[in-house]
Amino acid sequence: MKTKLLFLFLIVFQLSNAQQRTCGMETYMETLKSNPELKKQYDDLQNQFELELERLNALNVSNRNSNQTLNPNATINIPVAVHYPSGASLSASIKTCLRSLAQKQVDILNADYNATNTDISLWSNASSFYPGVNIGNMDVQFIIATQNHPSGTGLVNGDLAITFGTDFLSNADYDSTWAGYCNLVVRNISGGILGYSPLGGSPSQGMTVVIDNNAFGATMTGLPSSCTGYVPGAPYNKGRTLTHELGHFFNLDHTFNSCDGSNCNTSGDKVCDTPPANSPYYDCGAPGVVSTSCGTIPQLTMNFMDYVEDACMYMFTAGQATRMTAWYNTITSQLATNVLANNEFISNNFSIIPNPNSGIFSIQLKDQVDNYTVFIYDSLGREVYHSDFNQTTDLAQSIKINNALKGMYFVSIKSNNAIITKKIIIE
């Protein structure tokens, strides 16, 4: 009887353990650093990054003192390529479904990294437990590339940079063919790991962020029947595994790295506005009630760099956003610049005047765009304006945010398959 009970306990333990988020970043970095050449390249980039982070932190202090923001109209554009290595024999209908799944995942990234995800509103009830912690926004657009694809891939201009069975075969984590892109690889990962990424990725080496085929994208219309083999499973079916792993690519460590708080710039996760913790939190914890052994404010369980379930993680901090921006600035020269033709046109074509403003401003175009949509979100991610401009010949549109309060807002302009987001300040 004892043997049967022990066996039953082990089964229950294994099943419950399989439901916990697992990340392979640490193992990835051990392998990378065991290669002397890769380690030197990595260390050189990290040294450049530290100088850039120091510069941005000083600039942020200066801007706060003068009530200014950092480049309010600048938006980072990241070219994305998505790869399904085992998908060569898939039917045309499943490939179509997987393209939609990839776009859905990219949409989730853009919401999460710009703090426009709908669940960011939960922070209003949690923030009082975390003094000094503010929502972070990287002001970035991840865009699946559509132009000037690498030769030999079979893709032509206008095709999305999504491959099936042609790249990253044999579980490779690098592919020089796709150097210059933010490469997302979707495949079955053994050992129950949901995903992994380098801690500070290098696009020039064709590095990848790898996500398990059961944790990529989000549940959507058409699943599971039409995307057989790539169905995101609860509780990791809201696309947050990639949000987490891509945070590693932009040089964010886990928030539970250690309790050493001697210098928040050099210990733990090296981000001063994330409370220190020495162990991950799983499942879903109520804000402010999850204590840590570090003896500080409660664990920031809703942060994307902890281990909670998808439905319970919803924010980066301002310090994390600055750190990710510093990494982007370090590697920006490694990214392809000629693969985002549609988005580049939109980014260059739209401007906001004046900025800052009182809540009344104009969106101005250099060239005519027949159809586009304008969304405006406040700093908590709440939509405060939405308007479709269809079959218009006007090169300027007047916008008014009713009952606008002072603060930072985000204006997203979507046209065809491209979208950009610009910051505005209402004063």
C-alpha positions as CSV (number, residue, x, y, z in Angstrom):
1,M,0.0,0.0,0.0
2,K,2.8,2.4,0.9
3,T,4.4,1.7,-2.5
4,K,1.2,2.5,-4.3
5,L,0.7,5.7,-2.4
6,L,4.3,6.8,-3.1
7,F,3.8,6.0,-6.8
8,L,0.5,8.0,-6.8
9,F,2.3,10.9,-5.1
10,L,5.1,10.9,-7.7
11,I,2.5,11.0,-10.5
12,V,0.6,13.9,-8.9
13,F,3.9,15.7,-8.3
14,Q,5.1,15.3,-11.9
15,L,1.7,16.5,-13.3
16,S,1.6,19.5,-11.1
17,N,5.3,20.3,-11.8
18,A,4.7,20.1,-15.5
19,Q,2.2,23.0,-15.2
20,Q,4.9,25.3,-13.8
21,R,6.7,27.7,-16.1
22,T,10.2,26.7,-17.0
23,C,12.8,28.7,-18.9
24,G,16.0,27.5,-20.4
25,M,17.9,30.8,-20.4
26,E,20.5,29.8,-17.8
27,T,21.4,26.5,-19.6
28,Y,21.7,28.4,-22.9
29,M,24.1,30.9,-21.3
30,E,26.2,28.2,-19.8
31,T,26.6,26.7,-23.2
32,L,27.4,30.0,-24.9
33,K,30.0,31.0,-22.3
34,S,31.8,27.6,-22.7
35,N,32.8,28.8,-26.2
36,P,35.7,31.2,-25.7
37,E,35.1,33.1,-29.0
38,L,31.3,33.5,-28.3
39,K,32.1,34.5,-24.7
40,K,34.5,37.3,-25.8
41,Q,31.9,38.6,-28.3
42,Y,29.3,38.5,-25.6
43,D,31.5,40.3,-23.0
44,D,32.4,43.0,-25.4
45,L,28.7,43.7,-26.1
46,Q,27.9,43.7,-22.4
47,N,30.7,46.3,-21.8
48,Q,29.2,48.5,-24.5
49,F,25.8,48.0,-23.0
50,E,26.9,49.1,-19.5
51,L,28.1,52.4,-20.9
52,E,24.9,53.0,-22.8
53,L,22.8,52.1,-19.8
54,E,24.7,54.6,-17.7
55,R,24.1,57.2,-20.3
56,L,20.4,56.5,-20.5
57,N,20.0,56.5,-16.7
58,A,21.7,59.9,-16.5
59,L,19.5,61.2,-19.3
60,N,16.4,59.9,-17.5
61,V,17.3,61.8,-14.3
62,S,17.9,64.9,-16.3
63,N,14.6,64.6,-18.1
64,R,12.7,64.0,-14.9
65,N,14.2,67.1,-13.4
66,S,13.1,69.1,-16.4
67,N,9.8,67.4,-16.8
68,Q,10.7,66.1,-20.2
69,T,10.6,62.6,-21.8
70,L,13.1,60.8,-23.9
71,N,12.5,61.3,-27.6
72,P,8.6,61.4,-27.4
73,N,8.1,60.8,-31.1
74,A,10.8,58.1,-31.5
75,T,9.6,54.5,-32.0
76,I,11.9,51.5,-32.2
77,N,11.2,49.2,-35.2
78,I,12.3,45.6,-34.9
79,P,12.2,43.3,-38.0
80,V,10.9,39.9,-37.0
81,A,11.2,36.5,-38.8
82,V,9.2,33.5,-37.6
83,H,10.3,29.9,-38.3
84,Y,8.5,26.6,-38.0
85,P,11.4,24.1,-38.6
86,S,9.2,21.0,-38.7
87,G,6.5,22.5,-40.9
88,A,7.8,21.6,-44.4
89,S,5.1,19.0,-45.1
90,L,2.2,21.0,-43.6
91,S,-0.9,21.7,-45.8
92,A,-1.5,25.2,-47.2
93,S,-4.4,25.7,-44.9
94,I,-2.3,25.0,-41.8
95,K,0.5,27.2,-43.0
96,T,-2.1,30.0,-43.4
97,C,-3.3,29.4,-39.9
98,L,0.3,29.5,-38.6
99,R,0.9,32.8,-40.3
100,S,-2.1,34.2,-38.5
101,L,-0.8,32.7,-35.2
102,A,2.5,34.4,-35.8
103,Q,0.9,37.7,-36.3
104,K,-1.3,37.2,-33.3
105,Q,1.8,36.6,-31.2
106,V,3.5,39.7,-32.6
107,D,0.4,41.8,-31.7
108,I,0.7,40.5,-28.2
109,L,4.4,41.5,-28.0
110,N,3.5,45.0,-29.2
111,A,0.9,45.4,-26.6
112,D,3.0,44.0,-23.8
113,Y,6.1,46.0,-24.6
114,N,4.2,49.3,-25.1
115,A,2.0,48.8,-22.0
116,T,-1.1,48.9,-24.1
117,N,-2.2,45.3,-23.1
118,T,-5.7,45.4,-21.7
119,D,-4.8,43.8,-18.4
120,I,-2.3,46.6,-17.6
121,S,-5.3,48.2,-16.0
122,L,-4.9,45.7,-13.1
123,W,-1.9,47.7,-12.0
124,S,-4.1,50.5,-10.7
125,N,-5.2,48.2,-7.9
126,A,-1.7,46.8,-7.3
127,S,0.6,49.8,-7.4
128,S,0.0,50.9,-3.8
129,F,1.8,47.7,-2.6
130,Y,4.9,48.6,-4.6
131,P,6.2,52.1,-3.8
132,G,8.6,53.5,-6.4
133,V,7.5,51.0,-9.1
134,N,6.1,52.4,-12.3
135,I,4.9,50.8,-15.5
136,G,7.5,50.5,-18.2
137,N,7.0,51.2,-21.9
138,M,9.8,50.4,-24.4
139,D,8.1,52.4,-27.3
140,V,8.8,49.6,-29.8
141,Q,7.1,48.0,-32.8
142,F,7.9,44.4,-33.6
143,I,7.0,43.9,-37.3
144,I,7.2,40.7,-39.4
145,A,9.5,41.6,-42.3
146,T,8.1,41.8,-45.8
147,Q,10.9,43.0,-48.1
148,N,14.4,42.0,-49.2
149,H,14.3,38.5,-47.8
150,P,17.6,36.4,-47.6
151,S,18.4,34.7,-50.9
152,G,17.5,31.0,-51.1
153,T,14.6,31.2,-48.7
154,G,12.0,31.1,-51.5
155,L,10.3,34.3,-50.2
156,V,9.7,37.3,-52.5
157,N,8.9,40.9,-51.7
158,G,5.5,41.2,-50.1
159,D,5.8,37.7,-48.5
160,L,5.9,37.6,-44.7
161,A,9.2,36.4,-43.3
162,I,7.7,33.2,-42.0
163,T,9.4,29.9,-43.0
164,F,8.3,26.3,-42.8
165,G,10.9,23.5,-42.5
166,T,13.7,25.4,-44.3
167,D,15.7,27.1,-41.5
168,F,16.9,26.3,-38.0
169,L,16.8,22.6,-38.6
170,S,18.3,20.0,-36.2
171,N,17.5,22.2,-33.2
172,A,20.0,24.9,-34.2
173,D,19.9,28.2,-32.2
174,Y,21.8,30.2,-34.8
175,D,21.4,30.7,-38.5
176,S,23.6,33.2,-40.3
177,T,21.1,33.2,-43.2
178,W,18.7,35.3,-41.0
179,A,21.3,37.6,-39.5
180,G,19.8,41.0,-38.8
181,Y,16.4,39.8,-37.7
182,C,14.7,39.1,-34.4
183,N,14.3,35.4,-35.1
184,L,11.5,33.5,-33.4
185,V,11.7,29.7,-33.7
186,V,8.7,27.6,-32.8
187,R,9.4,23.9,-32.2
188,N,8.9,21.1,-29.7
189,I,11.3,21.6,-26.8
190,S,12.1,18.5,-24.7
191,G,12.3,18.5,-20.9
192,G,9.1,20.5,-20.3
193,I,10.8,23.8,-21.1
194,L,8.5,26.5,-22.5
195,G,11.2,28.6,-24.1
196,Y,14.7,30.0,-24.0
197,S,16.8,32.8,-25.2
198,P,20.3,34.3,-24.7
199,L,20.6,36.9,-21.9
200,G,21.4,39.7,-24.3
201,G,20.9,38.4,-27.9
202,S,23.0,39.3,-31.0
203,P,21.0,39.6,-34.3
204,S,24.2,39.8,-36.3
205,Q,24.9,36.1,-35.3
206,G,21.4,35.0,-36.3
207,M,20.5,34.2,-32.7
208,T,17.1,33.0,-31.9
209,V,14.4,33.1,-29.3
210,V,12.9,29.5,-29.1
211,I,9.4,28.9,-28.0
212,D,7.7,25.5,-27.5
213,N,5.0,24.8,-30.0
214,N,2.5,24.5,-27.1
215,A,3.2,28.0,-25.8
216,F,3.4,30.2,-28.9
217,G,0.7,32.7,-29.7
218,A,-2.7,32.7,-28.1
219,T,-6.0,30.9,-28.3
220,M,-7.9,32.4,-31.2
221,T,-10.6,31.7,-33.7
222,G,-9.7,28.7,-35.8
223,L,-7.8,26.9,-33.1
224,P,-7.2,24.1,-32.5
225,S,-8.6,22.4,-35.6
226,S,-6.8,24.5,-38.3
227,C,-3.4,24.9,-36.5
228,T,-2.9,21.2,-35.6
229,G,0.3,20.7,-33.7
230,Y,0.7,24.3,-32.6
231,V,-2.1,24.8,-30.1
232,P,-1.1,27.0,-27.1
233,G,-2.2,25.2,-24.0
234,A,-3.6,26.7,-20.8
235,P,-2.3,28.2,-18.6
236,Y,0.3,29.4,-21.2
237,N,-2.0,30.3,-24.0
238,K,-1.9,34.1,-23.9
239,G,1.5,34.6,-25.6
240,R,3.4,35.7,-22.5
241,T,6.1,33.0,-22.8
242,L,7.6,34.9,-25.7
243,T,7.1,38.2,-23.9
244,H,9.2,36.7,-21.1
245,E,11.9,35.1,-23.3
246,L,12.3,38.2,-25.5
247,G,12.9,40.1,-22.3
248,H,16.0,37.9,-21.9
249,F,17.0,38.7,-25.5
250,F,16.9,42.4,-24.5
251,N,19.1,41.7,-21.5
252,L,16.6,41.3,-18.7
253,D,17.3,38.7,-16.1
254,H,14.7,37.0,-13.9
255,T,13.3,39.2,-11.1
256,F,14.0,36.4,-8.7
257,N,17.8,36.3,-9.3
258,S,18.8,36.8,-5.7
259,C,18.2,38.7,-2.5
260,D,21.5,40.5,-2.6
261,G,20.5,44.2,-2.4
262,S,23.9,45.7,-1.7
263,N,23.8,47.5,-5.0
264,C,20.7,47.2,-7.1
265,N,22.6,48.2,-10.2
266,T,25.0,45.3,-9.9
267,S,23.2,42.6,-7.9
268,G,20.0,40.5,-8.5
269,D,18.4,41.3,-11.8
270,K,20.3,44.7,-11.9
271,V,17.1,46.7,-12.1
272,C,16.5,49.0,-9.2
273,D,12.7,49.2,-9.4
274,T,12.0,45.5,-9.3
275,P,11.8,44.2,-5.7
276,P,14.5,41.5,-5.0
277,A,13.4,37.9,-4.7
278,N,15.4,34.6,-4.6
279,S,12.8,32.2,-6.0
280,P,10.2,32.3,-8.7
281,Y,6.5,32.5,-8.0
282,Y,4.2,30.1,-9.9
283,D,0.4,30.1,-10.4
284,C,-1.4,33.4,-9.7
285,G,-0.7,35.4,-6.5
286,A,-2.8,38.4,-5.3
287,P,-0.9,41.7,-5.5
288,G,1.1,42.6,-2.4
289,V,0.5,39.3,-0.5
290,V,3.3,37.2,-1.9
291,S,6.2,37.8,0.5
292,T,9.8,36.9,-0.2
293,S,12.7,35.9,2.1
294,C,14.5,39.1,1.1
295,G,12.7,41.1,3.7
296,T,11.6,43.9,1.4
297,I,8.4,44.9,-0.3
298,P,6.3,42.0,-1.7
299,Q,7.4,40.1,-4.8
300,L,6.4,41.7,-8.1
301,T,4.6,38.6,-9.3
302,M,2.8,40.3,-12.2
303,N,6.1,41.2,-13.8
304,F,6.8,39.5,-17.1
305,M,10.2,38.3,-15.9
306,D,8.7,36.1,-13.0
307,Y,7.2,32.7,-13.6
308,V,3.5,33.1,-13.0
309,E,0.9,31.9,-15.5
310,D,0.1,33.9,-18.6
311,A,-3.1,35.4,-17.3
312,C,-1.3,36.8,-14.2
313,M,1.7,38.6,-15.7
314,Y,1.1,41.9,-17.3
315,M,3.8,44.5,-16.8
316,F,7.5,45.6,-17.2
317,T,8.8,48.3,-14.9
318,A,10.2,51.6,-16.1
319,G,13.7,50.4,-15.1
320,Q,13.3,47.3,-17.2
321,A,12.2,49.3,-20.2
322,T,15.3,51.5,-19.8
323,R,17.5,48.5,-19.6
324,M,16.0,46.9,-22.7
325,T,16.3,50.2,-24.6
326,A,19.9,50.4,-23.7
327,W,20.4,46.9,-25.1
328,Y,18.6,47.9,-28.3
329,N,20.8,50.9,-28.7
330,T,23.8,48.6,-28.3
331,I,22.8,46.2,-31.0
332,T,20.8,48.5,-33.3
333,S,23.5,48.5,-36.0
334,Q,23.1,44.7,-36.2
335,L,19.5,44.9,-37.3
336,A,18.5,44.8,-41.0
337,T,17.2,48.2,-42.1
338,N,15.7,47.4,-45.5
339,V,13.1,44.8,-44.7
340,L,10.3,46.9,-43.3
341,A,9.2,48.9,-46.3
342,N,5.6,49.3,-45.4
343,N,6.2,50.3,-41.8
344,E,9.0,52.6,-42.8
345,F,6.7,54.4,-45.1
346,I,4.1,54.8,-42.3
347,S,6.7,55.9,-39.7
348,N,8.1,58.6,-42.1
349,N,4.7,59.6,-43.4
350,F,2.9,60.4,-40.1
351,S,3.7,63.2,-37.6
352,I,2.0,64.6,-34.6
353,I,1.8,68.4,-34.2
354,P,2.1,69.9,-31.6
355,N,3.7,67.7,-29.0
356,P,3.4,68.3,-26.1
357,N,-0.2,69.6,-26.4
358,S,-3.4,70.1,-24.4
359,G,-5.2,67.1,-25.8
360,I,-6.0,68.7,-29.1
361,F,-3.5,68.1,-31.9
362,S,-3.2,67.2,-35.5
363,I,-2.0,64.0,-37.3
364,Q,-0.3,65.2,-40.5
365,L,0.7,63.1,-43.5
366,K,3.4,63.8,-46.1
367,D,1.6,61.6,-48.7
368,Q,-2.0,60.4,-49.0
369,V,-3.1,57.2,-47.2
370,D,-6.6,56.1,-48.1
371,N,-7.4,54.0,-44.9
372,Y,-5.9,54.1,-41.5
373,T,-7.0,53.8,-37.9
374,V,-5.9,55.9,-34.9
375,F,-6.0,54.5,-31.3
376,I,-4.9,56.5,-28.3
377,Y,-4.2,54.9,-24.9
378,D,-3.4,56.5,-21.6
379,S,-0.4,55.4,-19.4
380,L,-2.5,52.6,-17.9
381,G,-3.2,51.1,-21.3
382,R,-6.9,52.3,-21.3
383,E,-8.2,53.2,-24.7
384,V,-9.3,56.9,-24.7
385,Y,-9.8,57.5,-28.4
386,H,-10.5,55.3,-31.5
387,S,-11.3,56.5,-35.0
388,D,-11.2,55.0,-38.5
389,F,-10.3,57.3,-41.4
390,N,-11.5,55.6,-44.6
391,Q,-11.2,56.8,-48.2
392,T,-9.9,60.1,-47.0
393,T,-7.9,62.6,-49.1
394,D,-7.0,64.9,-46.2
395,L,-3.3,65.2,-45.3
396,A,-4.2,66.4,-41.8
397,Q,-6.7,65.1,-39.2
398,S,-7.7,67.0,-36.1
399,I,-7.8,64.9,-33.0
400,K,-9.3,65.8,-29.6
401,I,-9.1,63.7,-26.4
402,N,-12.1,64.5,-24.3
403,N,-11.5,65.3,-20.7
404,A,-7.8,64.7,-21.1
405,L,-5.7,64.6,-18.0
406,K,-2.1,65.7,-17.9
407,G,0.4,62.9,-18.6
408,M,1.8,60.6,-21.2
409,Y,-0.3,59.0,-23.9
410,F,0.4,56.6,-26.8
411,V,-1.0,57.2,-30.3
412,S,-1.1,54.0,-32.4
413,I,-1.6,54.4,-36.1
414,K,-2.5,51.3,-38.1
415,S,-2.6,51.1,-41.9
416,N,-2.8,47.8,-43.8
417,N,-0.5,45.3,-42.0
418,A,1.7,48.0,-40.4
419,I,1.4,49.8,-37.1
420,I,3.5,52.4,-35.4
421,T,3.1,54.0,-31.9
422,K,4.2,57.5,-30.9
423,K,4.2,59.1,-27.5
424,I,2.5,62.4,-26.8
425,I,2.6,64.5,-23.7
426,I,-0.6,66.3,-22.5
427,E,0.2,69.3,-20.3
